[in-house]
Amino acid sequence: MPEILIVSDDIVGARMAGPGIRAWEIARSLSRKFAVKLAVPDFARSAEDEEFFRRASFETTFYKLGDAAFVRRLAEDSLIIVFQGFVLSKFPVLKNHGKYLIADIYDPFVLENLFIHQRKMENLGEREAVHLHDLRVFNDILLAADHFLCASERQKDLFSGALMSLNRITPQTLDADPDFSSLITVVPFGVADDRPRESGHSGTSDAPAFQSEFPLVEEKDVLLLWGGVLSNWFDPISLIRGFEAALRECPRIRLLFLSTVHPNPLLPPFEAAADARFLAAERGLLGKSVFFREGWVPYDRRADYFERADIGLSIHRTHFETRYAFRTRILDYLKFGIPVLCTEGDYFAQLVSAESLGEVVRSENVDDIRAAISRLAADPALRSRMKANIRRIRERYAWERVTEPLARHCEKVLSGSAGAGGKPGKREVAYITGGIPDSALRRGGKKLLGMNSAKVPRGFAARLRRMLRI
């Protein structure tokens, strides 16, 4: 019987994005100590996936959307359930099993969807309705789960505030656990432990395959790589304009966007990708110095592209989502030893700047981007120093290392020493959100107690507080 069930909300297999990769790698890491089963949605299965899963060191299974009975049986066979995204709203039956629930909330979908729907829905009322639904799903997760995973200390601060507002952080939990480590564990996105070869003109990448796909990118060219999808919170427009300006100084630079669509077929296309392609075509760059790859690169074939790259890119607009984002593409750059060019404001910008892993530019500043591209492209020695710095810090993000705190917590849960995290009842939630008004007696008593607390004898004050609670 598997001790731990991991339920992914995104597709997992040969072609997968951040949430699927995270579920897969956490399952692989935990399977070294526990019996693990990974459950993934079945709406994008392929023969490629079947081959991919045969190499797994843990059990895997596929679930159908709407098949609550199957998911209930999976839950019955496990002691701990780790889930992500909208899984709990799709399968509320998971809340009723008495199993230990760990919610992986590293992907702040409430924030992301604010920006996704900003351009997809013209009607403000519709956007607000979708946002309220997202918020309800998110709050339901915060109320139902026993433990939470996030990707950074910034995210921990954000989610701690949300948990406190729903009374998940109480005087009782504070007394038992002052730093709330029993409630939240920081588990960053990691780097797979297969040793990468260093990137950039070393002849280690699959040169014939890459060259046949992009014959206009020559060996002497400096390749700038956008290693993921173009979501709407990114800023490819400023990037392309800065690249065009740098091209006049460094004519051998080339820019490749690795994918314009998400591998999950249920997700709609992103307008930012269409905008980027249109601008590149309008400026006469498309197919000459700026390239867009269609489709999604298989997980095991990323080296063909990343090992050819000289500079990795992550350019976004600075806004509310930025502060709490954890750009997983940058970990691919670190894995393959690629110097990073990114925008200020997020977690990785701070790391890149502090550890000299690349260049950090201001938001929507085309001249900053131009200067940084020119500087990196023209100085191979500078890039070599940055690669050395990347090698120095890369190990701290190994999946086995970043999941160690989660493994320790699971050991406590299975041994019965994790402690029970207090969950507020429906009446408490209704009260703190204003659904249950104060009575006149309670309001008057609190006012009286507040004004006269210094004058009231301690014993009487205690009796009055008990009365007010009743």
C-alpha positions in Angstrom: 0.0 0.0 0.0 1.5 3.4 -0.9 2.1 5.6 2.0 2.0 8.8 0.0 -0.4 9.7 -2.9 0.6 12.7 -5.1 -2.2 14.1 -7.3 -1.1 16.3 -10.1 -3.5 18.9 -11.5 -1.4 19.3 -14.7 -0.3 16.7 -17.3 2.8 14.6 -16.5 4.7 12.7 -19.1 7.1 13.2 -21.9 5.9 16.8 -22.5 5.1 18.7 -19.3 5.4 22.1 -17.8 6.2 23.4 -14.3 3.4 21.9 -12.2 3.7 18.5 -13.9 7.5 18.5 -13.5 7.2 19.4 -9.9 4.8 16.6 -9.2 7.0 14.1 -11.0 10.3 15.2 -9.3 8.7 15.3 -5.8 7.4 11.8 -6.4 10.8 10.6 -7.6 12.6 12.2 -4.6 10.1 10.9 -1.9 10.1 7.4 -3.5 13.7 7.0 -2.2 12.2 6.8 1.4 8.5 6.1 1.0 6.1 4.0 -1.0 4.7 6.6 -3.5 1.9 6.6 -6.1 1.6 9.5 -8.6 -1.9 10.1 -10.1 -2.1 12.3 -13.2 -4.9 13.4 -15.5 -5.4 11.2 -18.5 -6.6 13.8 -21.1 -3.3 14.1 -22.9 -1.9 10.5 -22.9 0.3 9.4 -25.7 2.6 6.4 -26.6 5.5 8.8 -25.7 4.1 9.0 -22.2 3.8 5.3 -21.7 7.5 4.9 -22.5 8.3 7.8 -20.1 6.4 6.2 -17.2 8.1 2.9 -17.6 11.2 4.4 -16.2 9.6 5.6 -13.0 10.8 4.4 -9.7 7.3 4.6 -8.2 3.8 3.7 -9.0 1.8 5.8 -11.5 -1.8 5.9 -12.5 -4.1 8.0 -14.6 -7.4 9.5 -13.4 -10.3 10.8 -15.4 -11.9 14.2 -14.6 -15.2 13.5 -13.0 -14.3 10.0 -11.8 -14.6 10.7 -8.1 -15.1 7.1 -7.2 -11.6 6.2 -8.6 -9.9 9.0 -6.8 -11.7 8.0 -3.6 -10.3 4.5 -3.9 -6.8 6.0 -4.4 -7.2 8.0 -1.3 -8.3 5.0 0.8 -5.1 3.3 0.0 -2.8 6.1 1.2 -1.9 7.8 4.5 -0.7 11.1 3.1 -2.1 12.9 0.1 -0.1 15.7 -1.6 -2.1 17.7 -4.2 -1.8 20.9 -6.2 -3.9 23.4 -8.2 -7.6 22.8 -8.5 -7.5 19.1 -7.5 -9.5 19.7 -4.3 -12.3 21.5 -6.1 -12.5 18.8 -8.7 -12.5 16.0 -6.1 -13.9 17.4 -2.9 -14.2 13.7 -1.8 -10.5 14.0 -0.7 -11.6 16.2 2.2 -13.7 13.5 3.8 -11.3 10.7 4.2 -9.5 11.7 7.3 -6.2 11.4 5.4 -3.3 13.9 6.0 -3.6 16.5 3.3 -0.6 18.4 2.1 -1.4 21.2 -0.4 1.4 22.3 -2.8 0.5 26.0 -3.4 3.8 27.0 -4.9 1.9 28.2 -8.0 -0.2 31.2 -6.9 -3.0 30.6 -9.4 -5.2 33.3 -8.0 -2.5 35.9 -8.9 -1.7 34.3 -12.3 -5.4 34.2 -13.3 -5.8 37.9 -12.6 -3.4 38.6 -15.4 -4.5 35.8 -17.7 -8.1 36.9 -17.7 -7.2 40.6 -18.0 -6.9 40.2 -21.7 -9.2 37.3 -22.3 -12.3 38.9 -20.8 -13.4 42.4 -21.7 -16.3 42.4 -19.3 -15.1 43.4 -15.8 -18.0 41.7 -14.2 -17.0 38.3 -15.7 -13.4 38.8 -14.6 -14.6 39.5 -11.1 -16.8 36.4 -11.1 -13.9 34.2 -12.2 -11.7 35.8 -9.5 -14.2 35.1 -6.8 -14.4 31.5 -7.9 -10.6 31.2 -7.8 -10.5 32.8 -4.4 -13.1 30.4 -3.1 -11.2 27.4 -4.4 -8.0 28.8 -2.8 -9.6 29.5 0.6 -11.1 26.0 0.6 -7.6 24.6 0.2 -6.4 26.8 3.1 -9.2 25.5 5.3 -9.0 21.9 4.4 -5.3 21.0 4.2 -3.2 20.0 7.2 0.1 21.3 5.8 1.2 23.5 2.9 4.2 23.7 0.5 5.5 26.9 -1.0 8.5 27.8 -3.1 10.2 30.7 -1.2 10.2 32.7 2.0 8.3 35.5 0.1 5.5 33.0 -0.7 5.6 31.8 2.9 4.9 35.4 4.0 2.0 35.7 1.5 0.4 32.4 2.5 0.9 32.9 6.2 -1.1 36.1 6.0 -3.9 34.3 4.1 -3.8 31.4 6.7 -4.0 33.9 9.6 -7.0 35.6 8.1 -8.8 32.3 8.1 -7.8 31.5 11.7 -5.4 28.7 10.8 -2.8 30.6 13.0 -4.2 30.8 16.5 -3.0 31.3 20.0 -2.9 27.5 20.4 -0.8 26.9 17.2 1.5 29.7 18.2 2.1 28.1 21.6 2.8 24.7 20.1 4.8 25.9 17.0 6.2 29.5 17.2 7.6 29.5 13.6 4.7 27.5 12.1 7.0 24.9 10.6 4.4 22.3 11.2 2.0 24.3 9.0 4.2 25.5 6.1 7.3 24.0 4.5 9.4 25.9 1.9 10.2 23.5 -1.0 11.7 25.5 -3.9 11.4 24.1 -7.5 14.5 22.0 -8.0 17.1 20.9 -10.4 17.1 17.2 -11.5 20.1 15.3 -10.3 21.2 14.1 -13.7 24.5 15.9 -14.3 24.2 18.5 -17.1 26.9 19.2 -19.6 27.9 22.8 -19.8 26.3 24.9 -22.5 27.6 26.9 -25.4 29.7 25.8 -28.3 31.3 22.9 -26.6 30.0 20.4 -29.1 28.0 18.6 -26.4 24.5 19.3 -27.6 22.8 17.4 -30.3 24.1 19.7 -32.9 22.8 17.9 -36.0 19.2 17.9 -34.6 19.3 21.5 -33.6 20.9 22.6 -36.8 18.3 20.8 -38.9 15.6 22.6 -37.0 17.2 26.0 -37.0 19.7 26.1 -39.9 20.0 29.9 -39.8 21.5 29.7 -36.3 25.2 29.1 -37.0 27.9 27.8 -34.6 29.5 31.2 -34.2 26.2 32.9 -33.3 25.4 33.9 -29.7 22.1 32.3 -28.9 19.6 33.9 -26.5 17.0 31.4 -25.3 13.6 32.0 -23.9 13.2 28.5 -22.2 9.4 28.2 -21.8 6.0 29.4 -22.7 5.1 33.1 -23.2 2.5 33.7 -20.5 0.7 37.1 -20.3 2.7 38.4 -17.4 5.9 38.3 -19.4 7.2 41.1 -21.5 8.5 39.8 -24.9 7.8 43.2 -26.5 10.5 45.0 -24.5 12.8 42.1 -25.0 12.4 42.1 -28.8 12.9 45.9 -29.0 16.0 45.7 -26.8 17.3 42.7 -28.9 16.8 44.6 -32.2 18.8 47.6 -30.8 21.6 45.2 -29.6 21.6 43.5 -33.0 23.0 46.6 -34.5 26.0 46.4 -32.1 26.3 42.6 -32.1 25.1 41.2 -35.5 25.8 37.6 -34.5 23.2 37.4 -31.8 20.1 35.2 -32.3 16.9 34.9 -30.2 14.9 31.7 -29.8 11.5 31.4 -28.1 11.4 27.7 -27.2 7.6 27.3 -27.2 4.6 29.5 -28.0 1.9 27.1 -26.5 1.5 25.3 -23.2 1.6 21.4 -23.3 -1.7 21.2 -21.4 -4.4 21.2 -24.2 -7.0 22.6 -21.8 -5.2 25.9 -21.3 -6.0 28.6 -23.8 -3.3 30.3 -25.9 -1.5 33.3 -24.5 -1.8 36.6 -26.2 1.8 37.6 -25.3 3.1 34.9 -27.7 1.0 36.3 -30.6 2.1 39.8 -29.8 5.8 38.8 -29.8 5.5 37.0 -33.2 3.7 40.0 -34.7 6.3 42.5 -33.6 9.2 40.3 -34.8 7.5 40.0 -38.2 6.8 43.7 -38.3 10.4 44.6 -37.6 11.7 42.1 -40.2 13.4 39.9 -37.6 11.1 36.8 -37.8 12.9 33.8 -39.3 16.1 35.7 -39.7 17.4 36.5 -36.2 14.3 35.8 -34.1 12.8 32.3 -34.1 9.7 30.7 -32.6 9.6 27.0 -32.0 6.1 25.4 -32.3 5.0 22.7 -29.8 6.5 21.7 -26.5 10.0 20.2 -26.1 9.9 16.7 -24.4 11.3 16.7 -20.9 14.2 14.4 -21.8 15.1 16.5 -24.9 15.6 19.9 -23.3 19.4 19.5 -23.4 19.3 19.7 -27.2 18.3 23.3 -26.9 19.6 24.5 -23.5 23.1 23.2 -24.2 23.3 25.2 -27.4 22.2 28.5 -25.6 24.6 31.1 -24.4 22.2 33.4 -22.5 18.9 32.5 -20.8 16.1 35.0 -20.7 13.2 35.9 -18.3 11.8 39.3 -18.9 8.6 40.4 -17.2 6.6 43.5 -16.2 6.9 44.3 -12.5 3.5 43.9 -10.8 1.9 42.1 -7.9 2.4 38.7 -9.4 6.1 39.4 -9.8 7.0 39.5 -6.1 5.7 36.0 -5.4 6.6 34.3 -8.6 9.1 31.5 -8.8 10.3 31.4 -12.5 11.0 27.7 -13.0 12.7 28.3 -16.4 15.6 29.9 -14.6 16.3 26.7 -12.8 16.8 25.1 -16.3 19.3 27.8 -17.0 21.1 27.0 -13.8 21.0 23.3 -14.5 22.7 23.7 -17.9 25.1 26.5 -16.7 23.6 29.3 -18.8 24.1 33.0 -17.7 20.8 34.6 -16.9 19.3 37.9 -18.2 16.2 38.7 -16.1 14.0 41.6 -14.9 14.2 42.9 -11.3 11.6 42.2 -8.7 11.2 38.5 -8.4 13.0 35.9 -6.3 15.5 34.9 -8.9 16.4 38.4 -9.8 17.7 38.8 -6.3 19.7 35.6 -6.5 21.1 36.4 -10.0 22.3 39.8 -8.7 23.7 38.6 -5.3 25.6 35.6 -6.8 26.6 37.2 -10.1 24.8 34.6 -12.2 23.9 37.1 -15.0 22.4 40.5 -15.6 19.3 42.1 -14.0 17.5 44.9 -15.8 14.7 47.3 -14.9 11.1 46.5 -15.9 10.1 47.6 -19.4 13.4 49.3 -19.9 14.5 48.7 -23.5 17.8 50.4 -23.2 18.7 48.3 -20.1 17.9 45.1 -22.1 20.0 46.3 -25.1 23.0 47.1 -22.9 22.8 43.8 -21.0 22.5 41.8 -24.2 25.4 43.6 -25.8 27.6 43.2 -22.7 27.0 39.5 -22.3 27.2 38.7 -26.0 30.5 40.6 -26.5 32.3 39.1 -23.5 32.8 35.3 -23.4 35.1 35.7 -20.4 32.3 37.4 -18.5 29.9 34.6 -19.3 32.5 32.0 -18.2 32.8 33.7 -14.8 29.1 33.6 -14.5 29.0 29.9 -15.4 31.5 29.2 -12.6 29.3 31.0 -10.2 26.3 28.9 -11.4 28.2 25.7 -10.8 29.0 26.9 -7.2 25.3 27.5 -6.2 23.5 24.9 -8.4 23.7 22.1 -5.9 21.6 23.9 -3.3 18.6 23.5 -5.7 19.0 19.7 -6.3 15.5 18.1 -5.9 16.8 15.6 -3.3 18.0 18.6 -1.2 15.0 20.9 -1.6 12.6 18.1 -0.7 14.4 17.1 2.5 12.2 19.2 4.7 9.1 17.6 3.1 10.5 14.1 3.7 11.2 14.9 7.3 7.6 16.2 7.8 6.2 13.1 6.1 8.2 10.9 8.5 6.7 12.8 11.4 3.2 12.4 10.0 3.7 8.6 9.5 5.1 8.2 13.0 2.2 10.2 14.6 4.5 13.0 15.9 3.5 15.7 13.5 0.8 17.2 15.7 -2.7 18.2 14.7 -3.0 21.5 13.0 -6.2 23.3 14.2 -8.8 23.8 11.5 -11.6 26.4 12.1 -15.2 25.2 12.0 -17.8 26.6 9.6 -19.2 28.8 12.4 -15.8 30.3 13.2 -15.2 31.0 9.5 -18.6 32.6 9.2 -17.9 34.7 12.3 -14.5 36.0 11.3 -15.8 36.9 7.8 -18.8 38.8 9.1 -21.4 36.1 8.3 -22.5 36.0 12.0 -23.0 39.4 13.6 -22.1 40.2 17.1 -25.0 40.3 19.5 -25.7 43.5 21.4 -24.7 41.9 24.7 -21.4 40.8 23.2 -20.7 44.2 21.7 -21.5 46.0 24.9 -19.5 43.6 27.0 -16.4 43.8 24.8 -16.6 47.6 25.0 -17.0 47.6 28.7 -14.2 45.2 29.2 -11.9 47.2 26.9 -12.6 50.5 28.8 -12.3 49.0 32.3 -9.8 46.2 31.9 -7.3 48.0 34.1 -9.8 48.6 36.9 -11.6 45.2 36.9 -10.3 42.6 39.3 -8.5 39.7 37.5 -11.0 37.0 38.6 -14.0 39.0 37.5 -12.4 39.9 34.2 -11.8 36.2 33.5 -15.4 35.3 34.4 -16.6 38.1 32.1 -14.5 36.9 29.2 -15.9 33.3 29.6 -19.4 34.8 29.6 -18.7 36.7 26.4 -17.4 33.6 24.7 -20.7 31.8 25.6 
